[in-house]
Amino acid sequence: MSVDVMLRGVGRHYGELRALDDVSLEVAAGSAVALTGPSGAGKSTLLHLVGAMDRPDAGEIEVGGVRVDELTRRGLDEHRRRTGFVFQRFHLLPALTALDNVVAPVLPRRVGFDRHERGLELLDAVGLADRSGALPAELSGGEQQRVAIARALINRPELLLADEPTGNLDSGTGQEIVDLLLRLRESYSMTLLVSSHNPEVAACCDRIVMLHDGKVTGDEALEATDGDALFDRVNRLT
């Protein structure tokens, strides 16, 4: 079940650097929202705060009606388990097979499902049913990212955060990854927040939020339209 996300006056500073400055944003449950802007705009910081990988200095963050910025350590752990995170770097463990990498997050704790069975199901969902025994070094970059996506879904998250998921891939493979994320968003009923400086990635989402110097500088819904016209429009926005 997907969740809504709300930020009210959120700020995050690192010394003199204002990574986010009074950011307010609402994301509807089940939507796919692209965060765009140049390097240093605050895209990754926003995702880290929503995913409880970092704490804000100011403001409120609410996910599914729960104030993330007020959670205790136990609450933060539970929130992180309900949130999937996909990074630009794949972060696969080189000595583990694709299947073992997918189930690695749930190995240390008791779960109410069969790890092996779910891992195989997720590898099938990302198109790698026949590569479960392969090591990361035996996989292409696109295949490694698919394994990382499957790993992010092992806990059936309500919210999927993808930070420059195509940054290390060629344009063709990157588009396949974006299409996969959008399909999985629908199949597993998730809300998707994806950061990217690539207009082609942003054009695939329902909405674009533009960031610059830690502030929201634009916010526009994208309606289905002619592909070339939409790309030109998004290119101007980003």
Backbone bond lengths (Angstrom), bond angles and torsions (degrees), N, CA, C in turn:
res aa  C-N    CA-C-N  psi(-1)  N-CA   C-N-CA  omega(-1)  CA-C   N-CA-C  phi
1 M - - - 1.455 - - 1.527 109.29 -
2 S 1.315 117.62 127.20 1.457 121.68 -177.88 1.520 111.13 -74.92
3 V 1.323 116.23 163.49 1.460 121.75 -178.32 1.524 109.86 -130.53
4 D 1.340 115.58 155.34 1.451 119.29 173.37 1.525 109.02 -88.27
5 V 1.336 115.43 160.11 1.461 122.27 -178.85 1.525 107.87 -130.63
6 M 1.329 115.64 135.82 1.460 119.41 179.99 1.525 110.14 -138.58
7 L 1.325 116.10 130.54 1.452 122.52 173.78 1.524 108.07 -118.88
8 R 1.324 115.94 133.98 1.465 121.33 179.26 1.524 109.36 -127.43
9 G 1.324 116.59 110.60 1.452 121.03 175.42 1.512 114.40 57.87
10 V 1.319 117.39 38.16 1.470 121.46 -173.86 1.527 111.01 -78.61
11 G 1.321 115.23 132.91 1.451 121.92 175.86 1.508 111.17 -131.71
12 R 1.335 116.06 145.76 1.469 121.11 174.82 1.517 107.75 -145.11
13 H 1.318 115.67 120.55 1.457 121.78 -178.36 1.518 109.58 -118.04
14 Y 1.301 116.11 143.36 1.463 122.94 173.45 1.530 106.14 -121.85
15 G 1.325 115.95 92.68 1.452 119.74 -173.19 1.523 109.61 66.08
16 E 1.321 117.00 -123.85 1.466 121.40 179.21 1.536 112.69 -84.70
17 L 1.337 116.08 -10.02 1.465 119.82 -178.14 1.522 110.72 -83.04
18 R 1.326 116.25 125.32 1.459 121.65 175.53 1.524 108.46 -96.49
19 A 1.328 115.39 93.26 1.462 119.48 -178.23 1.520 111.02 -69.30
20 L 1.331 117.33 -39.22 1.465 122.92 172.64 1.519 107.94 -135.21
21 D 1.330 116.18 138.37 1.458 120.60 -173.62 1.526 109.92 -134.09
22 D 1.337 116.68 100.32 1.463 122.94 175.53 1.525 111.83 55.61
23 V 1.332 115.76 53.67 1.469 121.48 -178.40 1.525 110.60 -90.83
24 S 1.315 116.12 126.53 1.460 122.77 174.06 1.528 108.19 -122.67
25 L 1.326 115.95 134.81 1.466 120.08 -172.71 1.519 109.32 -160.12
26 E 1.330 116.84 140.13 1.453 122.35 174.57 1.528 108.91 -122.39
27 V 1.314 115.86 131.73 1.465 122.01 178.62 1.523 108.04 -123.09
28 A 1.314 117.17 121.47 1.462 121.24 -178.57 1.521 111.21 -72.90
29 A 1.310 115.79 146.70 1.458 121.16 178.20 1.525 110.25 -58.41
30 G 1.323 116.28 134.29 1.457 121.92 176.79 1.512 115.33 85.61
31 S 1.329 118.16 -3.59 1.458 120.51 -178.16 1.524 111.36 -85.44
32 A 1.331 114.98 165.47 1.464 122.05 175.34 1.522 107.19 -119.90
33 V 1.331 116.57 112.92 1.455 122.05 -174.31 1.520 109.60 -118.04
34 A 1.337 115.80 130.56 1.459 121.62 177.59 1.520 109.46 -98.26
35 L 1.327 116.62 130.95 1.460 123.03 172.58 1.518 106.94 -100.07
36 T 1.311 117.15 119.94 1.453 120.49 -177.35 1.525 110.45 -122.26
37 G 1.328 114.76 167.02 1.454 120.84 179.73 1.514 109.82 142.67
38 P 1.324 117.51 166.44 1.464 120.72 -178.29 1.519 112.04 -69.84
39 S 1.331 116.40 170.13 1.458 120.98 175.07 1.523 108.74 -57.74
40 G 1.336 115.89 136.51 1.452 120.18 -178.65 1.511 114.40 85.43
41 A 1.344 117.45 5.78 1.465 120.45 -178.06 1.517 112.59 -74.64
42 G 1.338 117.21 -21.79 1.461 121.11 -179.36 1.512 114.12 113.86
43 K 1.334 117.11 7.25 1.469 120.65 -176.67 1.525 111.76 -62.15
44 S 1.328 117.02 -52.04 1.462 120.55 -178.20 1.518 111.39 -65.44
45 T 1.325 116.57 -38.87 1.460 120.12 179.04 1.524 110.63 -60.18
46 L 1.330 116.55 -42.91 1.464 120.24 179.58 1.530 110.70 -60.98
47 L 1.329 117.00 -45.09 1.463 120.11 179.39 1.516 111.26 -63.88
48 H 1.332 117.52 -40.96 1.466 121.05 179.82 1.524 111.27 -63.15
49 L 1.316 117.14 -37.39 1.462 120.36 179.61 1.526 110.73 -70.59
50 V 1.326 117.38 -43.53 1.465 120.33 178.66 1.524 110.53 -63.49
51 G 1.331 116.49 -37.45 1.459 120.74 179.78 1.511 114.65 -83.42
52 A 1.354 117.22 3.88 1.466 123.29 178.27 1.521 112.37 62.88
53 M 1.327 116.53 29.03 1.455 120.18 171.96 1.530 110.35 -87.87
54 D 1.321 115.93 -8.01 1.461 122.94 178.12 1.520 107.12 -152.15
55 R 1.332 116.63 164.38 1.460 122.30 -179.43 1.527 109.96 -113.48
56 P 1.341 117.84 141.90 1.465 119.87 176.48 1.521 111.07 -76.11
57 D 1.324 116.24 155.04 1.462 121.59 172.93 1.519 111.22 -85.62
58 A 1.330 115.84 -23.07 1.456 120.45 -178.14 1.515 108.96 -152.84
59 G 1.337 116.28 156.78 1.449 121.62 174.89 1.515 114.68 90.75
60 E 1.319 114.92 -175.96 1.458 122.48 -176.55 1.521 110.39 -126.26
61 I 1.333 115.90 142.00 1.466 122.09 175.55 1.519 107.55 -126.87
62 E 1.319 115.89 124.12 1.457 121.35 -177.33 1.526 109.39 -125.27
63 V 1.316 116.39 129.45 1.464 122.11 177.78 1.525 108.13 -127.39
64 G 1.319 116.13 117.66 1.454 119.19 -178.88 1.510 113.27 59.62
65 G 1.333 116.30 34.14 1.457 120.83 179.14 1.509 115.27 82.14
66 V 1.331 117.89 2.09 1.471 122.45 -178.60 1.526 109.51 -107.12
67 R 1.310 117.65 129.83 1.451 122.49 177.89 1.531 109.76 -75.75
68 V 1.324 116.39 99.91 1.455 121.93 -177.77 1.527 111.34 -63.50
69 D 1.334 116.81 -36.72 1.462 120.35 -176.91 1.525 112.75 -70.20
70 E 1.338 118.35 -9.73 1.465 121.89 -179.91 1.525 113.03 -108.95
71 L 1.319 118.06 1.86 1.456 120.83 -174.65 1.528 112.29 -69.55
72 T 1.323 115.04 145.29 1.457 121.50 171.63 1.526 108.72 -76.24
73 R 1.320 116.23 176.10 1.465 119.56 -179.42 1.523 111.18 -58.82
74 R 1.333 116.74 -42.72 1.466 119.90 179.13 1.525 110.54 -64.36
75 G 1.338 116.39 -41.17 1.450 120.13 178.62 1.515 112.61 -65.06
76 L 1.328 115.82 -37.60 1.465 120.02 177.67 1.522 111.14 -63.69
77 D 1.332 116.85 -41.22 1.469 120.50 178.38 1.526 110.70 -61.06
78 E 1.329 116.12 -42.00 1.458 120.31 179.78 1.525 110.83 -66.59
79 H 1.330 116.63 -40.67 1.467 120.29 178.51 1.525 110.90 -62.53
80 R 1.322 117.05 -42.38 1.464 120.48 -179.62 1.520 111.36 -65.28
81 R 1.332 117.29 -32.55 1.463 119.88 177.65 1.521 110.99 -70.02
82 R 1.330 117.56 -27.19 1.463 120.76 179.63 1.525 112.20 -88.92
83 T 1.334 115.80 2.50 1.460 120.96 -178.28 1.518 110.10 -121.69
84 G 1.322 117.92 128.28 1.461 121.55 175.97 1.518 109.43 -95.39
85 F 1.342 116.37 142.92 1.462 120.36 -179.02 1.519 109.12 -130.60
86 V 1.337 115.93 127.95 1.461 122.64 176.37 1.526 107.25 -117.78
87 F 1.334 116.80 130.21 1.452 121.53 -175.61 1.527 111.39 -108.47
88 Q 1.324 115.50 167.02 1.467 120.62 173.91 1.521 110.14 -64.15
89 R 1.320 116.27 -45.21 1.466 121.19 173.55 1.519 107.92 -86.61
90 F 1.305 116.86 139.11 1.459 120.52 -167.91 1.537 112.92 -74.05
91 H 1.328 117.59 -28.78 1.468 122.42 177.51 1.533 112.83 56.20
92 L 1.330 117.00 38.91 1.461 120.28 174.86 1.521 109.33 -85.07
93 L 1.322 115.85 146.86 1.466 120.84 177.22 1.524 108.53 -81.10
94 P 1.335 118.45 118.09 1.470 121.26 -169.53 1.523 115.11 -63.93
95 A 1.336 117.50 -25.87 1.459 119.82 -177.37 1.525 113.09 -87.86
96 L 1.344 117.01 -3.97 1.460 121.03 -178.15 1.518 110.91 -104.00
97 T 1.321 116.28 148.11 1.458 121.23 175.26 1.529 109.91 -69.76
98 A 1.311 116.00 170.40 1.460 120.74 177.55 1.524 110.75 -56.99
99 L 1.331 116.63 -45.54 1.461 120.22 -179.80 1.527 111.16 -63.15
100 D 1.312 117.25 -44.53 1.469 120.25 -178.93 1.526 111.13 -65.84
101 N 1.335 117.56 -33.52 1.460 119.79 175.75 1.526 110.92 -65.62
102 V 1.322 116.87 -38.35 1.462 120.53 -179.31 1.528 111.20 -64.65
103 V 1.321 117.02 -41.56 1.470 120.02 -175.47 1.527 112.89 -90.39
104 A 1.322 118.02 -5.31 1.467 121.24 -176.49 1.532 113.66 -52.75
105 P 1.346 120.59 -40.99 1.469 119.43 -178.18 1.522 114.81 -62.24
106 V 1.338 118.16 -22.44 1.464 119.48 -176.49 1.527 112.58 -107.37
107 L 1.320 117.41 4.55 1.459 119.18 179.35 1.531 113.50 -66.46
108 P 1.344 119.81 -37.40 1.469 119.09 -175.27 1.519 114.74 -76.27
109 R 1.328 119.52 -6.71 1.471 119.09 -173.60 1.532 111.46 -135.05
110 R 1.316 113.84 163.86 1.456 120.82 179.37 1.520 109.63 -78.14
111 V 1.327 116.91 134.30 1.463 121.61 179.52 1.519 109.36 -131.00
112 G 1.326 115.05 160.96 1.463 119.80 -177.46 1.509 113.41 -96.35
113 F 1.313 117.45 29.01 1.462 121.11 179.10 1.521 109.13 -147.68
114 D 1.323 115.78 164.15 1.453 121.44 178.10 1.532 109.07 -79.96
115 R 1.319 116.92 114.29 1.459 121.10 -175.66 1.523 112.13 -59.59
116 H 1.310 116.00 -47.42 1.465 121.37 -177.87 1.525 111.11 -61.15
117 E 1.323 115.33 -44.90 1.465 120.06 -178.54 1.529 111.13 -64.35
118 R 1.325 116.66 -44.91 1.457 118.88 179.90 1.529 111.53 -67.99
119 G 1.320 117.36 -38.20 1.454 120.51 177.83 1.516 112.06 -59.27
120 L 1.339 116.19 -43.84 1.463 120.35 178.40 1.522 111.10 -66.53
121 E 1.329 116.66 -38.52 1.468 120.70 177.96 1.533 110.89 -61.02
122 L 1.329 116.35 -42.19 1.464 120.07 -178.47 1.529 111.76 -71.71
123 L 1.323 117.03 -37.22 1.468 118.76 175.28 1.520 110.62 -63.21
124 D 1.316 116.39 -36.64 1.462 119.86 175.67 1.534 110.05 -65.51
125 A 1.337 117.41 -39.38 1.466 122.05 -178.80 1.521 111.79 -64.10
126 V 1.338 117.20 -30.02 1.475 120.26 179.55 1.522 112.26 -98.11
127 G 1.336 116.89 9.44 1.459 121.03 174.74 1.504 115.81 82.73
128 L 1.345 117.38 23.44 1.465 120.49 -177.93 1.525 112.14 -125.87
129 A 1.318 116.58 35.01 1.463 120.35 -178.33 1.520 112.03 -59.31
130 D 1.333 116.71 -30.21 1.462 120.42 -176.78 1.530 113.09 -93.50
131 R 1.334 117.79 7.45 1.466 121.18 -176.52 1.523 112.03 -120.46
132 S 1.316 117.34 19.43 1.467 120.84 -175.23 1.522 113.19 -61.45
133 G 1.334 117.45 -29.89 1.461 120.74 -177.97 1.511 114.77 -93.50
134 A 1.326 117.24 2.13 1.459 120.71 -177.60 1.525 111.54 -79.91
135 L 1.332 116.02 144.62 1.460 121.77 173.37 1.532 109.23 -83.11
136 P 1.329 118.41 155.93 1.463 120.33 179.91 1.526 114.10 -52.06
137 A 1.342 117.71 -37.54 1.462 121.24 -178.94 1.522 112.12 -65.79
138 E 1.320 117.14 -18.13 1.460 121.89 179.65 1.528 112.19 -93.60
139 L 1.328 116.82 2.06 1.456 121.78 -177.76 1.522 110.94 -111.44
140 S 1.310 116.64 149.83 1.472 121.20 174.23 1.527 108.93 -72.35
141 G 1.332 115.77 170.69 1.455 119.55 177.87 1.514 112.35 -60.23
142 G 1.329 116.31 -43.13 1.453 119.70 178.37 1.521 112.53 -63.69
143 E 1.321 116.59 -38.52 1.467 120.25 178.20 1.523 110.85 -67.78
144 Q 1.328 116.75 -39.06 1.464 119.38 177.26 1.530 111.12 -62.36
145 Q 1.331 116.65 -39.91 1.459 118.58 178.47 1.521 111.35 -67.16
146 R 1.331 117.20 -33.81 1.464 120.28 175.98 1.530 111.03 -64.26
147 V 1.325 116.46 -39.68 1.468 119.85 175.93 1.524 109.83 -62.65
148 A 1.337 116.58 -42.45 1.463 120.86 179.67 1.529 111.21 -63.28
149 I 1.325 116.67 -36.18 1.465 120.28 177.41 1.522 110.17 -67.46
150 A 1.334 116.45 -44.53 1.464 119.88 177.46 1.525 110.40 -58.84
151 R 1.323 116.87 -41.84 1.475 120.90 178.00 1.528 110.73 -60.44
152 A 1.345 117.08 -39.83 1.463 120.99 -178.98 1.530 112.12 -64.65
153 L 1.339 116.79 -20.00 1.460 121.00 -176.59 1.523 113.36 -99.51
154 I 1.315 118.43 3.55 1.466 121.46 -172.38 1.528 112.19 -61.48
155 N 1.332 118.12 -29.37 1.465 121.28 -179.99 1.528 113.08 -97.54
156 R 1.339 117.57 14.42 1.455 122.06 -178.09 1.548 110.50 53.23
157 P 1.326 117.77 61.23 1.465 119.97 -175.07 1.523 112.94 -68.41
158 E 1.329 114.44 153.01 1.460 121.33 175.26 1.526 111.03 -87.96
159 L 1.335 115.03 -20.15 1.459 121.99 -176.44 1.518 108.57 -134.22
160 L 1.331 116.76 130.42 1.461 121.97 178.18 1.524 108.67 -116.98
161 L 1.334 116.43 122.89 1.456 123.38 179.73 1.521 108.18 -110.53
162 A 1.323 116.91 123.75 1.469 121.09 -177.98 1.529 108.83 -122.63
163 D 1.321 116.38 115.64 1.469 122.17 -175.46 1.524 109.65 -101.95
164 E 1.333 117.00 102.81 1.466 123.36 -177.87 1.537 110.77 48.63
165 P 1.330 118.41 54.30 1.467 120.90 -173.54 1.521 114.59 -65.73
166 T 1.337 117.49 -15.44 1.469 120.48 -179.52 1.526 112.03 -108.52
167 G 1.322 117.29 6.69 1.457 121.03 -172.36 1.515 114.68 -61.95
168 N 1.324 118.60 -28.73 1.461 122.12 -178.56 1.527 112.84 -103.29
169 L 1.339 116.37 16.25 1.459 120.09 -174.53 1.520 110.91 -122.64
170 D 1.333 116.00 155.66 1.464 119.42 174.81 1.524 108.80 -70.79
171 S 1.327 116.43 166.43 1.462 120.33 -171.72 1.526 113.09 -61.44
172 G 1.324 117.23 -40.38 1.460 120.13 -179.70 1.516 112.32 -65.28
173 T 1.333 115.99 -47.32 1.460 120.28 179.03 1.521 110.77 -66.26
174 G 1.336 115.65 -37.48 1.453 120.10 178.58 1.517 112.04 -60.75
175 Q 1.326 116.77 -40.95 1.457 120.22 178.71 1.523 110.90 -64.91
176 E 1.336 116.76 -37.85 1.461 120.28 177.14 1.522 110.73 -61.92
177 I 1.340 117.02 -39.40 1.458 121.24 -179.89 1.532 110.53 -66.76
178 V 1.331 116.90 -41.73 1.469 120.14 178.41 1.526 110.33 -63.40
179 D 1.331 116.41 -45.00 1.465 120.18 178.08 1.526 110.62 -59.83
180 L 1.325 116.16 -39.53 1.464 120.78 179.08 1.526 110.68 -64.31
181 L 1.322 117.17 -45.47 1.468 120.70 179.38 1.528 111.26 -58.62
182 L 1.324 116.19 -41.67 1.462 119.91 -179.23 1.530 111.38 -68.97
183 R 1.321 117.18 -37.91 1.471 119.79 177.11 1.521 110.70 -65.52
184 L 1.321 116.30 -43.68 1.462 120.15 -179.73 1.525 111.37 -66.51
185 R 1.322 116.21 -34.52 1.460 120.34 176.48 1.523 110.80 -56.58
186 E 1.338 115.98 -42.17 1.460 119.94 179.10 1.528 111.42 -75.27
187 S 1.337 116.67 -43.18 1.467 120.43 -176.50 1.525 112.44 -62.90
188 Y 1.337 116.30 -38.03 1.457 120.81 -176.04 1.529 112.80 -107.13
189 S 1.336 116.67 11.62 1.470 122.57 175.25 1.523 111.83 51.07
190 M 1.329 116.26 62.43 1.453 121.87 -179.59 1.519 110.67 -116.45
191 T 1.319 115.11 159.50 1.462 121.94 165.79 1.524 106.42 -91.66
192 L 1.340 117.01 138.64 1.461 120.98 -176.41 1.521 110.44 -121.69
193 L 1.327 115.75 125.59 1.461 122.89 171.52 1.517 106.99 -118.39
194 V 1.331 117.02 120.76 1.461 120.48 -177.08 1.522 109.65 -128.33
195 S 1.326 116.97 128.86 1.460 120.75 176.48 1.522 108.95 -96.57
196 S 1.326 116.07 138.66 1.461 120.30 178.86 1.517 109.50 -166.36
197 H 1.329 115.77 145.78 1.465 120.43 171.92 1.531 110.38 -96.95
198 N 1.339 116.74 3.25 1.460 122.65 -176.58 1.532 110.53 -91.50
199 P 1.333 119.21 116.75 1.470 121.14 -179.73 1.524 113.13 -59.16
200 E 1.322 117.87 -31.51 1.463 120.54 -179.19 1.524 110.62 -66.78
201 V 1.328 116.85 -35.78 1.463 120.77 176.94 1.525 109.45 -68.99
202 A 1.336 116.50 -47.21 1.462 120.79 -178.39 1.521 111.67 -60.64
203 A 1.331 117.08 -36.13 1.463 121.50 -176.67 1.525 112.36 -65.92
204 C 1.315 118.26 -17.14 1.460 121.98 -179.46 1.524 112.59 -83.38
205 C 1.330 117.17 -12.07 1.459 121.61 -175.16 1.528 111.47 -91.91
206 D 1.326 115.73 173.24 1.461 121.34 179.78 1.522 111.91 -80.03
207 R 1.336 115.50 -21.95 1.456 119.58 -169.48 1.513 109.67 -158.98
208 I 1.331 116.27 148.61 1.455 121.89 177.81 1.525 109.26 -119.41
209 V 1.332 115.96 129.93 1.464 121.86 172.19 1.522 106.65 -114.84
210 M 1.326 116.50 121.31 1.462 121.58 -177.36 1.521 110.68 -98.30
211 L 1.342 115.59 132.99 1.465 122.22 179.07 1.523 109.65 -119.14
212 H 1.330 114.81 145.02 1.461 120.57 174.12 1.518 108.13 -151.89
213 D 1.331 115.80 126.62 1.472 121.53 -179.01 1.523 112.03 51.70
214 G 1.327 115.91 40.00 1.455 120.86 174.88 1.514 115.78 80.57
215 K 1.324 118.01 4.52 1.457 121.82 -179.43 1.525 110.83 -118.91
216 V 1.329 116.76 150.08 1.457 121.54 173.22 1.520 108.23 -77.19
217 T 1.324 116.04 120.17 1.467 120.55 -178.31 1.526 112.69 -110.34
218 G 1.319 117.19 -5.18 1.456 120.58 178.83 1.514 110.49 -169.28
219 D 1.322 116.53 152.13 1.464 121.50 -178.09 1.524 106.87 -156.02
220 E 1.332 117.16 112.63 1.462 119.66 -174.64 1.517 111.75 -143.81
221 A 1.325 115.47 133.39 1.461 121.33 174.80 1.518 108.89 -77.38
222 L 1.323 116.47 145.66 1.460 121.99 179.23 1.519 108.70 -108.86
223 E 1.305 116.08 125.15 1.461 121.30 177.49 1.508 109.35 -98.31
224 A 1.324 115.64 150.41 1.469 120.27 178.01 1.523 109.31 -60.54
225 T 1.314 115.64 129.67 1.456 120.54 -179.05 1.520 108.72 -156.67
226 D 1.311 117.82 -175.92 1.454 122.28 177.99 1.520 110.14 -56.91
227 G 1.348 117.36 134.72 1.453 121.94 -174.04 1.515 114.10 -56.16
228 D 1.334 118.07 -48.38 1.456 121.01 -178.39 1.518 111.36 -65.18
229 A 1.340 116.32 -41.79 1.456 120.33 179.97 1.522 110.60 -64.17
230 L 1.338 116.44 -40.88 1.460 120.46 179.24 1.519 110.75 -64.60
231 F 1.331 117.06 -44.02 1.460 119.74 179.70 1.524 110.87 -61.42
232 D 1.322 117.43 -42.76 1.464 120.25 179.26 1.520 111.13 -61.83
233 R 1.323 115.40 -40.55 1.462 120.07 179.34 1.516 111.22 -64.47
234 V 1.332 116.22 -46.39 1.463 120.32 179.94 1.518 110.57 -64.96
235 N 1.311 117.06 -38.74 1.466 121.03 179.54 1.531 110.70 -60.34
236 R 1.321 116.03 -37.63 1.466 119.53 177.51 1.523 110.81 -68.88
237 L 1.327 116.68 -37.74 1.461 120.94 -178.39 1.519 111.67 -68.64
238 T 1.338 116.71 -36.31 1.452 119.88 -173.86 1.514 111.80 -94.42
